[in-house]
């Protein structure tokens, strides 16, 4: 049974527990959310989901947040249905983060919604503050292990970010991107998937 099927089976119970938890102060829920970060197991995953439901701007059904995921400023995050965030990710939501339905984020991924200001060469960079710029991950996206998504980026529907890629540009729908900085490696067309075209063809993005 898939995770989303299990969620549907127990949704009424989960909704009830979420409602009960909503009566606790948000500050306490945030403390609990951070305290259980290194823990794993089904009960902890459920607890983390319930806390996320009551802390985030929006959180859909069947959202799996694994152990040792750093979700900073989670109150600025909007997350859809059937989203999985795997261990050791670092996600900064201060500048607004939107993740749509059916998104998988592999282990060790970094997502930033801030960037250091650095225009004043007479001042230390670390004293100039930060810019806030949102990140949007549209539906049906897979972000591979240890990829880095920088602020201001939109990753369009159906795209795949290869492991280790650094993304600092708009990503169009249904492409596979990789590299530092990212470039388009392949287009995910029906003909490509079915083997009707030469799979040695690689479409580069300049």
URJO-V453579 format. One record per residue. N is the residue number from 1. BURIAL is # if it has 9 or more other C-alpha atoms within 8 Angstrom, else .. D_LAST is the distance of its C-alpha to the last C-alpha in Angstrom with 2 decimals. Layout:
n/burial/d_last
N/BURIAL/D_LAST
N/BURIAL/D_LAST
//
This chain:
n/burial/d_last
1/./43.00
2/./39.51
3/./39.11
4/./38.72
5/./41.97
6/#/43.81
7/#/42.65
8/./44.05
9/./47.27
10/./47.88
11/./46.20
12/./49.52
13/./50.47
14/#/47.09
15/./47.30
16/./50.83
17/#/49.86
18/#/46.99
19/./49.50
20/./51.92
21/#/49.28
22/#/48.27
23/./51.70
24/./50.83
25/./49.47
26/#/45.68
27/./46.11
28/./48.00
29/#/45.44
30/#/42.69
31/./44.88
32/#/45.44
33/#/41.75
34/./40.95
35/./44.12
36/#/43.27
37/#/39.67
38/./40.55
39/./42.73
40/./42.07
41/./43.99
42/./44.46
43/./46.70
44/#/44.36
45/#/41.36
46/./43.47
47/./44.59
48/#/41.07
49/#/40.10
50/#/43.18
51/#/42.48
52/#/38.86
53/#/40.22
54/#/42.39
55/#/39.99
56/#/36.63
57/#/36.03
58/#/35.68
59/#/35.86
60/#/36.16
61/./38.00
62/#/37.47
63/#/35.25
64/#/35.44
65/#/34.87
66/#/35.67
67/#/37.24
68/#/35.84
69/#/33.22
70/#/32.98
71/#/32.58
72/./33.15
73/#/34.25
74/#/34.40
75/./36.10
76/#/32.73
77/#/31.32
78/#/31.36
79/#/31.16
80/#/31.67
81/#/33.55
82/#/33.11
83/#/30.84
84/#/31.07
85/#/30.14
86/#/30.98
87/#/32.57
88/#/31.35
89/#/28.71
90/#/28.45
91/#/27.72
92/#/28.28
93/#/29.10
94/#/30.36
95/#/27.70
96/#/28.07
97/#/26.65
98/#/26.62
99/#/26.44
100/#/27.26
101/#/29.25
102/#/28.79
103/#/26.33
104/#/26.62
105/#/25.65
106/#/26.34
107/#/28.15
108/#/26.95
109/#/24.18
110/#/23.72
111/#/22.99
112/#/23.31
113/#/24.18
114/#/25.07
115/#/23.61
116/#/25.81
117/#/26.48
118/./26.26
119/./26.54
120/./30.15
121/./30.29
122/./34.08
123/./34.13
124/./33.36
125/#/30.08
126/./32.04
127/./34.37
128/#/31.92
129/./31.43
130/./28.38
131/./26.21
132/#/26.37
133/#/23.42
134/#/23.67
135/#/21.74
136/#/21.95
137/#/21.77
138/#/22.61
139/#/24.85
140/#/24.56
141/#/21.92
142/#/22.21
143/#/21.00
144/#/21.58
145/#/23.76
146/#/22.97
147/#/19.63
148/#/19.18
149/#/18.33
150/#/18.28
151/#/20.00
152/#/18.89
153/#/16.74
154/#/17.42
155/#/16.97
156/#/17.85
157/#/20.57
158/#/20.55
159/#/17.54
160/#/17.83
161/#/16.57
162/#/17.26
163/#/19.83
164/#/18.94
165/#/15.47
166/#/14.82
167/#/13.48
168/#/13.07
169/./11.14
170/./12.44
171/#/12.40
172/#/13.26
173/#/16.44
174/#/17.20
175/#/14.19
176/#/14.34
177/#/11.98
178/#/12.68
179/#/12.24
180/./12.47
181/#/10.49
182/#/9.65
183/#/7.06
184/#/8.51
185/#/11.15
186/#/13.39
187/#/14.65
188/#/18.21
189/./19.94
190/./23.68
191/./23.51
192/#/21.30
193/./23.70
194/./26.72
195/./25.69
196/./25.81
197/./22.51
198/./21.48
199/./20.19
200/./18.81
201/./15.95
202/./12.72
203/./9.89
204/./6.48
205/./3.78
206/./0.00
//
